[in-house]
Amino acid sequence: MARGELMKKLLASYGQEDAFRAVAEQIIGEEEKKKNNVLARTLRKTLENLGHSVPAKGLAPLIPFPDEASEFIQRIEPNRTAQDILMSTENVRLFTGLLREFRKSDQIKQHGLPVRSKLLFCGPPGCGKTLCAEVFAHELGLPLFVVQLDRLMSSYLGETATNIRKIFEFARRQPCVLFLDEFDAIARSRDDGGEHSELRRVVNSLLLFIDQIQPSGFLLAATNLDQSLDPAVWRRFDEVVWFDAPDERMTRKFLTNAFKNVKADFVPAEQASTVKGYSYAELDKICTQSIKLSILGRAKTVSLRHFNIAVDDAKRRAKRTERLGT
């Protein structure tokens, strides 16, 4: 059968597990006939992993999200994989355990035990919280929905409580990763004694929803201001995950990985001291910019000069950020 026809059949069978798998097997078989063995093995492994992460009733079709909430919620297709993120050994072990628990959730629930599904991400900006949410959703095989809590909390109060309820009702029914970004917006609202009493009620309602919900997938929240969160917030999560700024060892590892597919006339890891104190996000900008400079200069390799220019650009950005903060 032509590849295009198989793709049409695959999409048409979404939500019907047996039909979906039958078409997927056809696609894998076609790739095996073409001797595309690496692709065939990858597809088969993906299909097997999918079987661990979907409900027994089949692949649930996406539930339409309320239009009223479109201003502060965004669906992101999770394309980033575990190869795109650097994490501490402790966090790798934690997420490996969470993935295993999710895939064996029916077995765990049969013994009357809870499955961990609510995580709080803490750490400075640019250290991998949002990226981890995307990678985690990809590994789970679930869609990712990002809620901008700062926008939600600043919306018209009469609608905020209703929209919060809709968000959590959606997460209860739709297998997904629901990511509450800027979670410190809650802390600011709770701690500011001058805030409107209705806003306080909205915040308390949000915390109550977090406490009560048993999501079909995962509920994640991220904050840069963990010191602002009171104990009432912390205890509502099954796990608190810390994302630290990269130390020298992690910086060396990041630089090595960033240049693994390009030629450089210097040893990237040896420049770790040059970029000390930068977040992963800034390190990524530095590496990307140095590679772009080599391309624009039609150079065959990335030079140390390219790298140093990119570092100077990072220093300039840091100075401007400091000015904005003063």
C-alpha positions, 0 to 999 in steps of 0.5 A: 500500500502507498505510504500516503494511504497508510498515513491516512489510515493511521490518522483515521484509526486514532482512538481505536486501539486495535485498528491503530496498531494494525496500521502501525504494524503495516507501516513498520512492515513496509519499512522492514521490506525497504531494509530501513531496519533502524527506522523499523526498530525505532517505530516498533519500540515506540509502539511498544512503549505507547502500549504502556502509557495509554489506557486499556480502552485505547487512545483517548481522542483529545477533548476540546479545550474551553475557548474562554481559556485560550488566552492563558493556556497553550498546547505544545507538541512535545518534540524534545527528547531525553537527549536534549536535556542534562539533568543531575543523577538524582533527577534522572533516577526520580523521573525514571521511577515516575515513568515506570510508576505511570506505565504500571499505574494499574498494577499499583492501584490494584494494591490500593496504592497511590501513583505519584502525579503532582510535581513541583519544579523549583530552581532559577530561570533557564535551568531546565524546568520548562524543557523538562516538562516537554521532555517528560511529556514526550517520554510519557507519550502525552500532550503538553498543555502550558498554563501561564498562571501570571496571566490567569491570576491577572484576568478578570476575577469573576472569570478566573475561578470559573476558568481554573475549574475548567482547567482542572476538569479538563486535566481530570478527563484528558490524559495529558501533562498540565504544566502550571508555569509562573507558579510563584504568582500564587505565592505573591497573591497569598503573601500580599496583605493588600490584595483583594479578598476575592483574589485570595479566594481564587488562590485558595480555590486553585490550591484546593483543586491541586489538592483534590485532583487525581489527573489522568496524566501529570500535573506539574508546576514551576517556580523561580521563587521557591522561598516564597511558597508557604507550607500549604503549597509544598505539601500538595505535591507528591514530589519537589524537583530541584533544578540547579544552575550548572556546576563546572562538571555539568557545564563541561558536559553541556559544552561537549554535547553542544558541539558533538555534531560540529567541528571545532578547533578547540576543546569545548569542555576546556572553556567551562571556566569562561562561562562559569555562572551561566544558566543552561539556557544561556549556555545554549544561546552561546553555543548556538550563536558560535555555530551560527557565526562559523556558518555565516563566516563560511568557516569549516570549523567553529573557532575559539574566536566565534565562541568568545564573541558569543560569550561577549554577547552573553555578557552584554545581555546580562548587563542589560538584564541587570539594568532592567532589574534596578 
